[in-house]
Amino acid sequence: MNISSKKLLFVSRHAPYGSSLAKEALDAILAASAYDQQLSLLFMEDGVFQLLKNQSANEIGQKSFAAILPALPLYGINAIYVHRESLEKRQITINELVIDGVQLIDSSAISSLLAQQDQLLSF
């Protein structure tokens, strides 16, 4: 670990389409990956919709998020968390997610995850 390396947690809370926040979160974590930081990504609330397989955004003139998300480990982003209660509330199963190997995390563990970080970026 680099001495100047920081633990950064990106929290993505918004659906993939309808606003720019989900794309901004993805752009920010990809940009941060170039700076040798310890990066984590947490999907919660409507942000879990970003993880659904078989997305098609062609009709609204956008690119699907599902295409880039499985490549996050190639950018050194290996700690990917998904809020279990957000999935359950939206009736989404882990088998419907485009990323394999995500870590399901419940509400009680989120505060512990937050406490381990040097910086939190919420989108």
Residue pairs with C-beta under 8 A, 6 or more apart in sequence:
1 38
2 36
5 36
5 37
5 38
6 37
6 38
6 118
6 119
7 37
7 38
7 40
7 116
7 117
7 118
7 119
8 32
8 37
8 38
8 39
8 40
8 117
8 118
8 119
8 120
8 121
9 40
9 41
9 42
9 113
9 114
9 117
9 119
9 120
9 121
10 25
10 28
10 29
10 32
10 39
10 40
10 41
10 42
10 121
10 122
10 123
11 25
11 42
11 44
11 47
11 120
11 121
11 122
11 123
12 21
12 22
12 25
12 26
12 41
12 42
12 43
12 44
12 47
12 50
12 123
13 21
13 44
13 45
13 46
13 47
13 122
13 123
14 21
14 22
14 25
14 45
14 46
14 47
14 123
15 22
15 46
15 47
15 49
15 50
16 22
16 23
16 49
16 50
16 55
16 57
16 64
16 65
17 57
17 60
17 62
21 123
22 47
22 50
22 65
22 123
23 65
24 123
25 47
25 121
25 123
26 65
26 68
26 69
28 121
28 123
29 39
29 41
29 72
29 75
29 77
30 75
32 39
33 39
33 75
33 76
33 77
38 79
39 76
39 77
39 79
40 77
40 79
40 80
40 81
40 113
40 117
41 72
41 77
41 79
41 80
41 81
42 81
42 82
42 83
42 105
42 110
42 113
43 50
43 51
43 80
43 81
43 82
43 83
43 86
43 102
44 82
44 83
44 86
44 110
45 83
45 86
46 86
46 90
47 86
48 82
48 83
48 86
48 87
48 90
48 92
49 90
49 92
50 65
50 69
51 66
51 69
51 82
51 92
51 96
51 97
51 98
51 99
51 102
52 66
52 92
52 96
52 97
52 98
53 66
53 96
53 97
53 98
54 66
55 64
55 65
55 66
55 98
56 64
57 63
57 64
57 65
66 98
69 98
69 99
70 98
70 99
70 100
72 78
72 80
72 99
79 103
80 99
80 101
80 102
80 103
81 102
81 103
81 104
81 105
81 113
82 94
82 97
82 102
82 103
82 104
82 105
83 104
83 105
83 106
83 107
83 110
84 104
84 105
84 106
85 106
85 107
87 93
87 94
87 104
94 102
94 104
105 113
114 120
